Amino acid sequence: MKKKIAKRKNIDFTAIDLSMEHVKEIKVSYTYLKQLIAELMNQKHEEQEEKAKKTVKKIKELSDRMDDRKKAEQISKFVDSIFNNDVKAKSYPVRQDDIDELLERYANTSMREDILTYKRKWGLVDIPDSQKVNAIIYNHVQGADDLNIDGDLDAIIREASLVYKTDAEDKEIKSLAKIKYRRKLRETMNKFADDITKKY
């Protein structure tokens, strides 16, 4: 076999190493992860900080092995927020069955906060079509040119270009000429919508 490979690749067959490495595939149980997250929430509620630190470490190790990277990132951020006391349950003790709903609510809240931050930066909060910004981002398909299907993006840009000098929170954006602002907003809106779709 070494000689065949050496002939095909035109190299010295003694330089070829055919040793194999055994790679053990580890499937991560999402059910077990949810159980650990419930334990973490209960530990934080009961102020068991040392146990909580160990549980966070265990969750992060498992989520790092997940095939679904989007879900793994969401879990990692959710766990950080729990540990930092930014996420609380409505009632305790938290059960494993509660985690999907809590995680979904956290992801939705985080997404809305990210969109609001973007809108503030670009001066889109108080425009008449402010809610259309959310709608076109929610309905966006990653990589698709679908933000302006019904002319919504054009309307948003037109409205925003009238108020960005006063409403945008970013000083650089405020200082842009109107034509440059309109072009940059269109570019960043597409990238931002892709980023949101990837993240959530």
Salt bridges, closest charged atoms under 4 A:
GLU25 OE2 - LYS27 NZ 3.72
GLU49 OE1 - LYS44 NZ 2.85
GLU50 OE2 - LYS53 NZ 3.71
ASP67 OD2 - LYS27 NZ 3.76
ASP80 OD1 - LYS60 NZ 2.67
ASP97 OD2 - ARG95 NH1 3.80
ASP98 OD1 - ARG95 NH2 3.31
ASP100 OD2 - LYS34 NZ 3.01
ASP114 OD2 - LYS199 NZ 2.84
ASP129 OD1 - LYS132 NZ 3.68
ASP146 OD1 - HIS140 ND1 2.49
ASP152 OD1 - LYS132 NZ 3.60
ASP154 OD1 - ARG186 NH2 2.78
GLU187 OE2 - ARG183 NE 3.99
ASP194 OD1 - HIS140 NE2 2.58
ASP195 OD2 - LYS191 NZ 3.04
